Amino acid sequence: MDQTRGRVTKDGIRIYEDADFAGMRTAGRVAAEILDMLGPLVVPGVTTAALDDFIREEIARRGVVSATIGYKGYQHASCISVNHVVCHGIPGAKVLADGDILNIDVTVIVDGWFGDTSRMYVAGTAPRKAERLIEVTHESLMRGIQAVKPGNTFGDIGYAIQAYVEANRMSVVRDFCGHGLGRVFHAPPNVLHYGRPGKGAVLEEGMFFTIEPMVNLGRPETKTLADDWTAVTRDKSLSAQFEHSIGVTAAGCEIFTLSPAGKFFHTR
């Protein structure tokens, strides 16, 4: 299929055709299935490298492609962000301890289509404040998704997320955002997780993008470590994130990365 097919809006956002939803549906399902399999593996004593090895092997077993291996020099099949790591955590020798929370982000390419999703996990038993952070972050994602329908704006999405998070006395990270995708990994638009109602580009049927709020227990500021990948909270507060890939439909939206097993937050 020609990567350039379909109209592009004045904001540079590609409008995909009805037939393209099937490709995104398949890619999203594969990524979600891999995240479903990880739940029982996230336990105290496991390394983040071992989790990434499992993901790499599962991607190979399915005969699909990792979007992250080789991306801008990155050499892993996932990003694994533990505790105060906001995003882009590099798998390695880090051993998970009881109560650690972590985001695992996986993107696969299936027949040219990108499925991108991330989910929170807990090694052992999380402190209540960490559980609440995870719950608020997931609910903020779903509220953002509920704002997706033709005629609404990207500002409506950001406002729905920001208003809920701040009402719960937490903060939305400003330094990273969601993005368009489809037959490319990253494309317009930038999907901000904060904003004002009615502002930004207008949503149209056929837009594909991710919504992936990062929420901190403390302040929103982040910094990137010397490895040029790992982003952490400046105040060392805990951070959580959930991500779905979605497509705008005539009636609202379709979530391509829903858990086939009905899961999205794993405690074990």
C-alpha positions as CSV (number, residue, x, y, z in Angstrom):
1,M,0.0,0.0,0.0
2,D,1.3,3.4,-0.9
3,Q,2.4,5.3,2.2
4,T,1.3,8.6,0.6
5,R,-2.3,7.6,-0.1
6,G,-5.1,9.6,1.6
7,R,-5.6,13.3,2.2
8,V,-3.4,15.4,4.4
9,T,-4.9,18.3,6.4
10,K,-3.6,21.8,6.6
11,D,-2.0,20.8,9.9
12,G,0.0,18.0,8.2
13,I,-2.2,15.2,9.6
14,R,-2.8,12.3,7.3
15,I,-6.4,11.1,6.9
16,Y,-6.4,7.3,6.4
17,E,-9.0,5.4,4.5
18,D,-11.5,2.9,5.9
19,A,-9.5,-0.1,4.7
20,D,-6.5,1.1,6.6
21,F,-8.2,0.5,10.0
22,A,-7.7,-3.3,9.5
23,G,-3.9,-2.9,9.3
24,M,-3.8,-0.8,12.5
25,R,-6.2,-3.2,14.2
26,T,-3.8,-6.1,13.6
27,A,-0.7,-4.3,14.6
28,G,-2.3,-3.0,17.7
29,R,-3.6,-6.4,18.7
30,V,-0.1,-8.0,18.4
31,A,1.5,-5.3,20.6
32,A,-1.3,-5.6,23.2
33,E,-1.0,-9.4,23.2
34,I,2.7,-9.2,24.0
35,L,1.9,-6.8,27.0
36,D,-0.7,-9.2,28.2
37,M,1.9,-12.0,28.4
38,L,4.3,-9.9,30.5
39,G,2.1,-9.7,33.6
40,P,3.2,-12.9,35.3
41,L,6.9,-12.2,34.5
42,V,7.0,-8.8,36.4
43,V,8.1,-10.0,39.8
44,P,10.7,-8.9,42.4
45,G,14.1,-10.2,41.4
46,V,13.7,-10.1,37.6
47,T,15.8,-7.7,35.6
48,T,14.5,-5.3,33.1
49,A,16.8,-6.9,30.5
50,A,15.1,-10.2,31.0
51,L,11.8,-8.7,30.3
52,D,13.1,-7.1,27.2
53,D,14.6,-10.4,26.1
54,F,11.2,-12.0,26.4
55,I,9.7,-9.2,24.3
56,R,12.4,-9.5,21.6
57,E,11.9,-13.3,21.4
58,E,8.1,-13.0,21.3
59,I,8.3,-10.5,18.4
60,A,10.6,-12.8,16.5
61,R,8.4,-15.8,17.2
62,R,5.4,-14.0,15.7
63,G,7.3,-13.1,12.6
64,V,6.8,-9.3,13.0
65,V,9.3,-6.5,13.5
66,S,10.3,-4.4,16.4
67,A,10.0,-0.7,15.6
68,T,12.5,0.3,18.3
69,I,15.5,-1.9,17.6
70,G,17.7,0.3,15.4
71,Y,15.5,3.4,15.8
72,K,17.9,6.3,16.2
73,G,20.5,3.9,17.4
74,Y,18.3,2.3,20.1
75,Q,19.0,-1.4,20.6
76,H,16.1,-2.8,22.6
77,A,12.6,-4.2,21.8
78,S,11.0,-2.1,24.6
79,C,11.4,0.9,26.8
80,I,11.0,0.0,30.5
81,S,10.7,2.9,32.9
82,V,10.8,2.2,36.6
83,N,9.5,4.4,39.5
84,H,10.7,7.9,38.8
85,V,11.7,7.2,35.2
86,V,9.1,9.1,33.1
87,C,9.7,7.4,29.8
88,H,12.4,5.9,27.5
89,G,14.0,3.8,30.2
90,I,16.6,1.5,28.8
91,P,16.3,-2.2,29.8
92,G,19.4,-3.5,31.6
93,A,20.8,-5.0,34.8
94,K,18.2,-3.2,37.0
95,V,16.7,-5.8,39.4
96,L,13.1,-5.1,40.3
97,A,12.3,-4.8,44.0
98,D,9.1,-5.4,45.8
99,G,6.8,-2.4,45.2
100,D,8.5,-1.1,42.1
101,I,6.2,0.3,39.5
102,L,7.1,0.2,35.8
103,N,5.9,1.2,32.4
104,I,6.6,-1.2,29.5
105,D,6.3,0.4,26.1
106,V,6.3,-1.9,23.0
107,T,5.9,-0.9,19.3
108,V,5.7,-3.5,16.5
109,I,5.4,-3.3,12.8
110,V,3.0,-5.7,11.1
111,D,2.7,-5.6,7.3
112,G,4.0,-2.1,7.4
113,W,1.6,-0.8,10.1
114,F,2.8,0.4,13.5
115,G,1.1,-0.8,16.8
116,D,2.3,1.3,19.7
117,T,1.1,0.8,23.3
118,S,2.4,0.9,26.9
119,R,1.1,-0.2,30.2
120,M,1.9,-0.1,33.9
121,Y,3.0,-3.1,36.0
122,V,3.8,-3.6,39.6
123,A,6.5,-6.0,41.0
124,G,5.1,-7.5,44.1
125,T,2.8,-5.1,46.1
126,A,2.8,-1.4,45.4
127,P,2.4,1.3,48.1
128,R,-1.1,2.8,48.1
129,K,0.3,6.2,46.7
130,A,1.8,4.3,43.7
131,E,-1.5,2.4,43.1
132,R,-3.4,5.6,43.2
133,L,-1.0,7.2,40.7
134,I,-1.5,4.3,38.4
135,E,-5.3,4.5,38.7
136,V,-5.4,8.2,38.1
137,T,-3.1,7.9,35.0
138,H,-5.2,5.2,33.5
139,E,-8.4,7.1,34.1
140,S,-6.9,10.2,32.6
141,L,-6.1,8.3,29.4
142,M,-9.6,7.0,29.1
143,R,-11.0,10.5,29.7
144,G,-8.8,11.8,26.9
145,I,-10.0,9.0,24.6
146,Q,-13.6,9.8,25.5
147,A,-13.0,13.3,24.1
148,V,-12.1,11.9,20.7
149,K,-14.8,12.4,18.0
150,P,-15.0,14.3,14.8
151,G,-15.5,18.0,15.4
152,N,-13.7,18.1,18.8
153,T,-10.1,19.4,19.0
154,F,-6.8,18.1,20.3
155,G,-7.2,20.8,23.0
156,D,-10.3,19.0,24.2
157,I,-8.3,15.8,24.6
158,G,-5.5,17.6,26.5
159,Y,-8.0,19.4,28.7
160,A,-9.8,16.3,29.7
161,I,-6.6,14.7,30.8
162,Q,-5.1,17.7,32.6
163,A,-8.3,18.6,34.4
164,Y,-8.7,15.1,35.9
165,V,-5.0,14.7,36.8
166,E,-4.8,18.1,38.5
167,A,-8.1,17.6,40.4
168,N,-6.3,14.6,41.9
169,R,-3.3,16.8,43.0
170,M,-0.9,15.2,40.5
171,S,0.8,16.8,37.5
172,V,0.9,16.2,33.7
173,V,4.3,16.0,32.1
174,R,4.7,18.7,29.4
175,D,8.0,17.6,27.9
176,F,6.6,14.6,26.0
177,C,3.4,13.9,24.0
178,G,1.5,11.5,21.9
179,H,2.0,11.4,18.1
180,G,0.5,10.5,14.8
181,L,1.3,7.0,13.4
182,G,0.2,4.5,10.8
183,R,2.7,3.4,8.2
184,V,5.2,5.5,10.0
185,F,6.3,5.5,13.7
186,H,6.0,9.2,14.4
187,A,4.1,11.8,12.4
188,P,1.9,14.9,13.0
189,P,0.1,15.7,15.1
190,N,1.8,16.2,18.5
191,V,-0.9,15.1,20.9
192,L,-0.5,17.2,24.1
193,H,-1.8,15.9,27.4
194,Y,-2.8,19.4,28.6
195,G,-4.6,22.2,26.8
196,R,-7.7,24.3,26.5
197,P,-11.1,23.2,25.1
198,G,-11.7,24.1,21.5
199,K,-8.0,24.8,20.8
200,G,-5.7,23.0,18.4
201,A,-6.4,21.1,15.2
202,V,-10.0,19.7,14.7
203,L,-10.4,15.9,14.8
204,E,-11.5,14.2,11.6
205,E,-12.5,10.7,10.8
206,G,-9.5,8.7,9.6
207,M,-6.8,10.3,11.9
208,F,-4.5,7.8,13.6
209,F,-2.5,8.8,16.7
210,T,-1.5,7.8,20.2
211,I,-2.6,9.2,23.5
212,E,0.0,8.5,26.2
213,P,-0.2,10.7,29.3
214,M,2.7,10.7,31.7
215,V,1.6,11.7,35.2
216,N,3.8,12.6,38.2
217,L,3.1,12.4,41.9
218,G,5.1,15.6,42.3
219,R,6.0,18.4,39.9
220,P,5.8,18.0,36.1
221,E,9.4,18.9,35.2
222,T,11.7,16.2,33.8
223,K,15.3,15.9,32.8
224,T,17.1,13.5,30.4
225,L,20.0,11.6,31.6
226,A,23.5,11.4,30.0
227,D,22.4,8.3,27.9
228,D,20.2,10.8,25.8
229,W,17.2,8.5,26.3
230,T,16.1,8.1,29.9
231,A,13.8,10.8,31.1
232,V,13.3,11.2,34.9
233,T,11.3,13.4,37.2
234,R,13.4,16.3,38.4
235,D,12.1,16.0,41.9
236,K,12.5,12.2,42.0
237,S,8.7,11.7,42.4
238,L,7.0,8.6,41.0
239,S,5.7,8.7,37.5
240,A,3.2,6.6,35.5
241,Q,2.1,6.3,31.9
242,F,-0.4,4.4,29.8
243,E,-0.6,4.5,26.0
244,H,-3.2,3.5,23.4
245,S,-3.1,3.8,19.6
246,I,-6.5,5.0,18.3
247,G,-8.3,5.9,15.0
248,V,-11.0,8.5,14.8
249,T,-14.3,7.1,13.5
250,A,-17.5,8.7,12.4
251,A,-19.0,8.0,15.9
252,G,-16.0,8.6,18.1
253,C,-12.8,6.4,17.9
254,E,-11.5,2.9,17.8
255,I,-8.8,1.8,20.2
256,F,-6.4,-0.4,18.3
257,T,-4.4,-1.6,21.3
258,L,-7.1,-2.8,23.7
259,S,-6.0,-5.8,25.7
260,P,-7.4,-8.9,24.1
261,A,-7.5,-10.5,27.6
262,G,-9.3,-7.5,29.1
263,K,-6.3,-6.3,31.1
264,F,-4.5,-3.0,31.2
265,F,-3.0,-2.7,34.7
266,H,-1.0,-5.7,36.0
267,T,-0.2,-6.3,39.7
268,R,1.3,-9.7,38.9
